[in-house]
Amino acid sequence: MGNNIASLLESDSSQIIEFLLQALEINRSLIAAMNKDWDTEEELYQAVQILTNQQKELEYKVAQKLNP
C-alpha cells in the first residue's frame, strides 16, 4: 500500500490534497457537532451519522484511487 500512496503522490498530488482537505472538514464538522447544544439526542445522532457516512464515502474514494 505504501508504494500505491507514493506513486499516487507523484502522479496526482492535487487529488491527495483534496482528499486531505475533505477529511479535515469532516473532522472539524464532527467536533463542532459534538460540542453543539442539541435539542435532542436524536438530532445529534443524525448529524453524526451524516458525517460518518461522508467519511465512509471519502474512504471508499481513496481506496478506489489506491487500488483501481
Buried (B, 14 or more C-beta within 10 A) or exposed (E): EEEEEEEBEEEEEEBBEEBEEBBEEBEEBBEEBEEEEEEEEEEBEEBBEBBEEBBEEBEEBBEEBEEE
